[in-house]
């Protein structure tokens, strides 16, 4: 058990780039840090390699306020302004995906606008620069995609299948239920990933943003264990948003270390203990006196501004097991989830 890969938020909805992009001045090139010579993406990838953690990158294609692109508003994807933006996205992704080596996961927030609708040729760029990367909410046609579990409260459905009935990775071509649950008879191998902030909803930005004086809102080791059971224990990866402070550090509260110690000492409990769930309608909903009851939240997707994600995986990574958006391998079987006792398709 432990973090197997990390995903750096390289360019969020503000449009600020954590590398010295050639496309505009809103980047590390204009930061006083290291006199404008810093490249946080490079430092991140090098650190991942040093400590044996697989690197991944987040890039927001759908929202960039610096460029006047807001995905909460109606957008004419064929307009000259948007097509100019598409050109910038294409060039920035080329920088990211061609300069820092092979990425384990590439993270798209809210899917991507398809090429046929006027969006950037994401699939073409992936095939050219990052053909082996797993993509969260990646474009249809990419062979190794992950789908969103449907919420950001750390709770996957009890029946969370690795297969789905459509090659889509979000809500555009499928129902909310199928996005989270998948389909046991699905023809496409598209496992679910559960993303959740490491801070409680009362923290800045619903827990995704860092703010001084809020370290006490970081989830405890016991709360994270509950989340582990309701995500990883239900056949989903857990991607935990980590707020980085103004010094570039994780919070000083020793939650992560305590979680690892607790998990190691409770290895048997993980297999036999029934998981709890934040959803009030779920039979496994915890009681009101649970330590986590007042802290977890269940809102739809929010804007992610964590500086990094860390991913906890219950078994081997979902890579190359079949593929997320390719047809399911006939050898894929079903087996009972050790945490829930329910059946889930997998490719062990």
Rosetta blueprint (number, residue, H / E / L):
1 X L
2 X L
3 X E
4 X E
5 X E
6 X E
7 X E
8 X E
9 X E
10 X E
11 X E
12 X L
13 X L
14 X L
15 X L
16 X L
17 X E
18 X L
19 X L
20 X L
21 X L
22 X L
23 X L
24 X L
25 X L
26 X L
27 X E
28 X H
29 X H
30 X H
31 X L
32 X L
33 X H
34 X H
35 X H
36 X H
37 X L
38 X L
39 X L
40 X H
41 X H
42 X H
43 X H
44 X H
45 X H
46 X H
47 X H
48 X H
49 X H
50 X H
51 X H
52 X L
53 X L
54 X E
55 X E
56 X E
57 X E
58 X E
59 X E
60 X L
61 X L
62 X L
63 X L
64 X E
65 X H
66 X H
67 X H
68 X L
69 X E
70 X L
71 X L
72 X L
73 X L
74 X L
75 X L
76 X L
77 X L
78 X L
79 X L
80 X H
81 X H
82 X H
83 X H
84 X H
85 X H
86 X H
87 X H
88 X H
89 X H
90 X H
91 X H
92 X H
93 X H
94 X H
95 X H
96 X H
97 X H
98 X H
99 X H
100 X L
101 X L
102 X L
103 X L
104 X L
105 X E
106 X E
107 X E
108 X L
109 X L
110 X L
111 X L
112 X L
113 X L
114 X L
115 X H
116 X H
117 X H
118 X L
119 X L
120 X L
121 X L
122 X H
123 X H
124 X H
125 X H
126 X H
127 X H
128 X H
129 X H
130 X L
131 X L
132 X L
133 X L
134 X E
135 X E
136 X E
137 X L
138 X L
139 X L
140 X L
141 X L
142 X L
143 X L
144 X L
145 X E
146 X E
147 X E
148 X E
149 X L
150 X L
151 X L
152 X L
153 X L
154 X L
155 X L
156 X L
157 X L
158 X L
159 X L
160 X L
161 X L
162 X L
163 X E
164 X E
165 X L
166 X L
167 X L
168 X L
169 X L
170 X L
171 X L
172 X L
173 X L
174 X L
175 X L
176 X H
177 X H
178 X H
179 X H
180 X H
181 X H
182 X L
183 X L
184 X L
185 X L
186 X L
187 X L
188 X E
189 X E
190 X L
191 X L
192 X E
193 X E
194 X E
195 X E
196 X E
197 X E
198 X L
199 X E
200 X L
201 X L
202 X L
203 X L
204 X H
205 X H
206 X H
207 X H
208 X L
209 X L
210 X L
211 X L
212 X L
213 X L
214 X L
215 X H
216 X H
217 X H
218 X E
219 X L
220 X L
221 X H
222 X H
223 X H
224 X H
225 X H
226 X H
227 X H
228 X H
229 X H
230 X H
231 X H
232 X H
233 X H
234 X H
235 X L
236 X E
237 X E
238 X E
239 X E
240 X E
241 X E
242 X E
243 X L
244 X L
245 X L
246 X L
247 X L
248 X L
249 X L
250 X L
251 X L
252 X L
253 X L
254 X L
255 X H
256 X H
257 X H
258 X H
259 X H
260 X H
261 X H
262 X H
263 X H
264 X H
265 X H
266 X L
267 X H
268 X H
269 X H
270 X H
271 X H
272 X H
273 X L
274 X L
275 X L
276 X L
277 X E
278 X L
279 X L
280 X L
281 X L
282 X L
283 X L
284 X L
285 X E
286 X L
287 X L
288 X L
289 X L
290 X L
291 X L
292 X L
293 X L
294 X L
295 X L
296 X L
297 X L
298 X L
299 X L
300 X L
301 X L
302 X L
303 X L
304 X L
305 X L
306 X L
307 X L
308 X E
309 X E
310 X E
311 X E
312 X E
313 X L
314 X L
315 X L
316 X L
317 X L
318 X L
319 X L
320 X L
321 X L
322 X L
323 X L
324 X L
325 X L
326 X L
327 X E
328 X L
329 X L
330 X L
331 X L
332 X L
333 X E
334 X E
335 X E
336 X E
337 X L
338 X L
339 X L
340 X L
341 X L
342 X L
343 X E
344 X E
345 X E
346 X E
347 X L
348 X L
